[in-house]
Amino acid sequence: MERSPLLLLGAAAALGAAAVQPLPSELRLLTLCGCIALCAWIALARARLGRLRAFAALALVAGWTSAFWHAQAPVESFPERTTRFACTVLDGGATQNDFSAFTCAADDGIKLAVATRAAPPRAGTRVLLRGRIEPFDLPRNPGEPNQRLIERERGIAGHVSNAQILRSLPPVPVTLDVALADAHAWVLAQLRARMPEPSATILAGELWGERASLPPELRAEFQETGTVHVLVTAGLHLGVVAALVLLLLRGLTAPRAAACAIAMAVIWSYAVFSGFHLPAVRAATMISCALAAYAFGRATRAWNVFGAAILAIAICDPQAVQSASFAI
């Protein structure tokens, strides 16, 4: 742990965050044992590790505090009735079994997955919908995936089945979500103008995780073959971008520190462009730590970089520690 202190701090923050989460009994027992072992190490470790012990204790408390604070936040509540609401379409949507599916952002900022029998509106369009907003289902049996948690990682709070599109509305001031939707729509249009389908849509999925425009049968093939992970912007995508930017700048004889700083800015911009989902944030954190070490001429230790990502996620988004994405 002396050579990889960030791994210890990340583990401590993750244990603190997990202690507050509603975990299954076996995982709660494992978390309890981990907390006891960590506290024992903090109390009994050698005196020369005093600073590391103090930081480990602080990380444990920080993870617990952040998770407790997030748990006190009000839970998204939806009206238990059919209602009208205005929202801005965030993607072009796809059609399956006479239903069109798309994602939209309501005027209050909540993102929703919408299914309708009407044609999907163009991305960036603000429409008036009529439907019943409902949360995603929780697991009904042990071992089933938690659909609500999976969609929360994508920033989607609920869904509307069989919605009616009543009419178009005047646009609201541009927000980050709307700006990203417009940017995605423009890039997708450029790809389709230069490439045949479905290659253009697949490339869009690889570049920023675009799935809504994929034909249903193609999406099913990705899921059945276990290759759907290529449609999630994560370490592979960000790593390639960082390597290309760094290689280009170093080839132009840019100073190492400046090249690393520009590469960090590019990968975080790319993470935002791709939707700023958990895998992208985790990967951007790890790459930033590696670039910082390279900029200062220090050795890049994989476990330290890994620990930095765990520490950042456990403190900034403690609910993620109970997700399959975090475990993987």
Summary of the structure (lengths in Angstrom):
residues: 328
radius of gyration: 22.2
end to end distance: 21.8
largest distance: 69.4
contacts: 1024
relative contact order: 0.13
helix: 56%
strand: 14%
